[in-house]
Amino acid sequence: MFPGADTVDQGTVLARATSDGDGRLLDAEEPLASLQRSCGGELPGAIAIPELLELVRKAQRYQFALARTILVQDGHEAISAWVDVEPLASENWEPAGCHIVLRSWHASPLPMDDARAMLERRVLIDRDVAELSAWLDPQRRVLTVASESHELEDLAATMRAGAGQPFTDFLAPEGHAAHDLHWRMLDGAPVRVEGSSREWRIALLPQGIPGAEPSGFELLLLSDSPPVAPQAPRPRPDENADHAHTLIGADLAPVLRQPIARIIANAETIRTRLAGPLPDAYADYAAEIANAGRLLLGLLEDLGDLEAVEAADFVTSPDPIDLADVARQAAGILGVRAREKGIVVEAPGAGESLAAVAEFRRVLQILINLISNAIRYSPESSRIWITLEQQGDCAKVIVADQGPGLSPEDQAIVFEKFERLGRSGDGGSGLGLYISRRLARAMGGELSIESAPGEGARFILEVPTDADV
């Protein structure tokens, strides 16, 4: 963009610019003018270079000259530039703008994003906006289905009733004889949903060790069109005595989940620059929006689960399952989060198996909560172990970490509702372990902890091995 920029002497003036008291760039010489436009601004117009805007505001606030290196991305290059900013004389101490001098300029090509990292980010976005998810066995037969969309209620019910059948019996890719296709050919395929006018596609995510044959699949059903609002009239409060007790799960969760998920997905698209080049500062803002959305969505889901498990008629649907397979899938789902902290999650090996009788979806929910907590509280570059044990009619999954551990006093209250053990900044609701224990007990099992300060923690999920236990 600027010829010879790499060899310009730092004391030489390369470009000048002037701003007003409202943070607008009134005029600028090249290459500052081009950088302003590359960052989405105009001339004259609000300063669109985040680091320069911050420097100008500080110079105006403190009324003395400032100079430093600013780091900027224009979508094609990473730019390092030395900038002097001097506030202009003003009357009555009112901000009167700044004189800006560019004295050095070094540009280098932006590094290409790692393809694997981009794929992992895309998977996270798809999970956020999916309106139906299902777990499949290695032969792509339906194991369990979850959906909160009123539009997909019939489809979800049909798939649950047809557990054990290939998912393509319910979601056949358009124009394909799906039974004979490799799973990679099905990933991203458009499908039709009976009774829906929206366009749908599926995402098929293999589970297990990369490079090996998948041990199962996660199926996501997605649409780029917004969901249709339900038209059924809402029951009046006096027509349903329990209405106030099911406000989140029955009323708010289905209505709020998709808009919040869309906010998260759009923010992630901006943060990862999938929609185009963006300065680092704005990518960071988008990341904050996405994180806030996830916390809100997590709280909404926790409150919905809380209502469900505390309902008098709450029951689970136990089936024969393989605890080793559920543990491997839970570890796979959280693999990206663990790798971000350099944590190794050691799940049961491909040859391990432990039969139990419990609801697949609920066991998966419990293990995801336990592994998430272990990742959150474990130090970087540590290990988390997921092991299996059988004791009589009881099958156990143990999640052990190298975190700070819990005192006997904390262990006595860790499963209580809204208990966060003094945490205030991680956004957690304090409901995860409470809900997990209620789910374990509803399946005829138990969730307990063994720990000591400085020695990590071992959370033990127990479920029956026999339906009659």
Secondary structure as the mmCIF struct_conf table of DSSP 4:
data_model
#
loop_
_struct_conf.conf_type_id
_struct_conf.id
_struct_conf.beg_label_comp_id
_struct_conf.beg_label_asym_id
_struct_conf.beg_label_seq_id
_struct_conf.end_label_comp_id
_struct_conf.end_label_asym_id
_struct_conf.end_label_seq_id
TURN_TY1_P TURN_TY1_P1 PRO A 3 GLY A 4
HELX_RH_3T_P HELX_RH_3T_P1 ALA A 5 THR A 7
TURN_TY1_P TURN_TY1_P2 GLN A 10 GLY A 11
BEND BEND1 THR A 12 THR A 12
STRN STRN1 ALA A 15 SER A 19
TURN_TY1_P TURN_TY1_P3 GLY A 21 ASP A 22
BEND BEND2 GLY A 23 GLY A 23
STRN STRN2 ARG A 24 ALA A 28
TURN_TY1_P TURN_TY1_P4 GLU A 30 PRO A 31
HELX_RH_AL_P HELX_RH_AL_P1 LEU A 32 SER A 38
TURN_TY1_P TURN_TY1_P5 CYS A 39 GLY A 40
BEND BEND3 LEU A 43 PRO A 44
STRN STRN3 GLY A 45 ALA A 46
HELX_RH_AL_P HELX_RH_AL_P2 PRO A 50 TYR A 62
TURN_TY1_P TURN_TY1_P6 GLN A 63 GLN A 63
BEND BEND4 PHE A 64 PHE A 64
STRN STRN4 LEU A 66 GLN A 73
BEND BEND5 GLY A 75 HIS A 76
STRN STRN5 GLU A 77 PRO A 87
HELX_LH_PP_P HELX_LH_PP_P1 LEU A 88 ALA A 89
BEND BEND6 GLU A 91 GLU A 91
TURN_TY1_P TURN_TY1_P7 ASN A 92 TRP A 93
STRN STRN6 CYS A 98 PRO A 109
HELX_LH_PP_P HELX_LH_PP_P2 LEU A 110 ASP A 114
HELX_RH_AL_P HELX_RH_AL_P3 ALA A 115 VAL A 129
BEND BEND7 GLU A 131 GLU A 131
STRN STRN7 LEU A 132 LEU A 136
TURN_TY1_P TURN_TY1_P8 PRO A 138 GLN A 139
STRN STRN8 ARG A 141 ARG A 141
STRN STRN9 VAL A 142 ALA A 146
HELX_RH_3T_P HELX_RH_3T_P2 HIS A 150 LEU A 152
HELX_RH_AL_P HELX_RH_AL_P4 GLU A 153 ALA A 161
TURN_TY1_P TURN_TY1_P9 GLY A 162 GLY A 164
BEND BEND8 GLN A 165 GLN A 165
STRN STRN10 PRO A 166 PRO A 166
HELX_RH_3T_P HELX_RH_3T_P3 PHE A 167 ASP A 169
TURN_TY1_P TURN_TY1_P10 PHE A 170 PHE A 170
BEND BEND9 LEU A 171 LEU A 171
HELX_LH_PP_P HELX_LH_PP_P3 ALA A 172 ALA A 172
STRN STRN11 PRO A 173 PRO A 173
TURN_TY1_P TURN_TY1_P11 GLU A 174 GLY A 175
BEND BEND10 HIS A 176 HIS A 176
HELX_RH_3T_P HELX_RH_3T_P4 ALA A 178 ASP A 180
BEND BEND11 LEU A 181 LEU A 181
HELX_RH_AL_P HELX_RH_AL_P5 TRP A 183 LEU A 186
TURN_TY1_P TURN_TY1_P12 ASP A 187 GLY A 188
STRN STRN12 PRO A 190 VAL A 191
TURN_TY1_P TURN_TY1_P13 GLU A 194 GLY A 195
BEND BEND12 ARG A 198 ARG A 198
STRN STRN13 TRP A 200 GLN A 207
BEND BEND13 GLY A 208 ILE A 209
TURN_TY1_P TURN_TY1_P14 PRO A 210 GLY A 211
BEND BEND14 ALA A 212 ALA A 212
HELX_LH_PP_P HELX_LH_PP_P4 GLU A 213 PRO A 214
BEND BEND15 SER A 215 SER A 215
STRN STRN14 GLY A 216 LEU A 222
BEND BEND16 ASP A 224 SER A 225
HELX_LH_PP_P HELX_LH_PP_P5 PRO A 226 PRO A 230
BEND BEND17 ALA A 232 ALA A 232
HELX_LH_PP_P HELX_LH_PP_P6 PRO A 233 ARG A 236
HELX_RH_3T_P HELX_RH_3T_P5 PRO A 237 GLU A 239
TURN_TY1_P TURN_TY1_P15 ALA A 241 ASP A 242
HELX_RH_3T_P HELX_RH_3T_P6 HIS A 243 THR A 246
HELX_RH_PI_P HELX_RH_PI_P1 LEU A 247 LEU A 252
HELX_RH_AL_P HELX_RH_AL_P6 ALA A 253 ARG A 271
TURN_TY1_P TURN_TY1_P16 THR A 272 ALA A 275
BEND BEND18 GLY A 276 GLY A 276
HELX_RH_AL_P HELX_RH_AL_P7 ASP A 280 GLU A 310
BEND BEND19 ALA A 311 ALA A 311
TURN_TY1_P TURN_TY1_P17 ALA A 312 ASP A 313
STRN STRN15 ASP A 319 ASP A 322
HELX_RH_AL_P HELX_RH_AL_P8 LEU A 323 ILE A 333
TURN_TY1_P TURN_TY1_P18 LEU A 334 LEU A 334
HELX_RH_AL_P HELX_RH_AL_P9 GLY A 335 GLU A 340
TURN_TY1_P TURN_TY1_P19 LYS A 341 GLY A 342
STRN STRN16 VAL A 344 GLU A 346
HELX_LH_PP_P HELX_LH_PP_P7 ALA A 347 GLY A 349
TURN_TY1_P TURN_TY1_P20 ALA A 350 GLY A 351
STRN STRN17 ALA A 355 ALA A 358
HELX_RH_AL_P HELX_RH_AL_P10 PHE A 360 TYR A 377
BEND BEND20 SER A 378 SER A 378
HELX_LH_PP_P HELX_LH_PP_P8 PRO A 379 PRO A 379
TURN_TY1_P TURN_TY1_P21 GLU A 380 SER A 381
STRN STRN18 ARG A 383 GLN A 391
TURN_TY1_P TURN_TY1_P22 GLY A 392 ASP A 393
STRN STRN19 CYS A 394 ALA A 400
BEND BEND21 GLY A 403 GLY A 403
HELX_RH_AL_P HELX_RH_AL_P11 PRO A 408 ILE A 413
TURN_TY1_P TURN_TY1_P23 VAL A 414 PHE A 415
BEND BEND22 GLU A 416 GLU A 416
TURN_TY1_P TURN_TY1_P24 LYS A 417 PHE A 418
TURN_TY1_P TURN_TY1_P25 LEU A 421 GLY A 422
BEND BEND23 GLY A 425 ASP A 426
BEND BEND24 GLY A 430 GLY A 430
HELX_RH_AL_P HELX_RH_AL_P12 GLY A 432 ALA A 442
TURN_TY1_P TURN_TY1_P26 MET A 443 GLY A 444
STRN STRN20 GLU A 446 SER A 451
TURN_TY1_P TURN_TY1_P27 PRO A 453 GLY A 454
BEND BEND25 GLU A 455 GLU A 455
STRN STRN21 ALA A 457 PRO A 464
BEND BEND26 THR A 465 ASP A 466
TURN_TY1_P TURN_TY1_P28 ALA A 467 ASP A 468
#
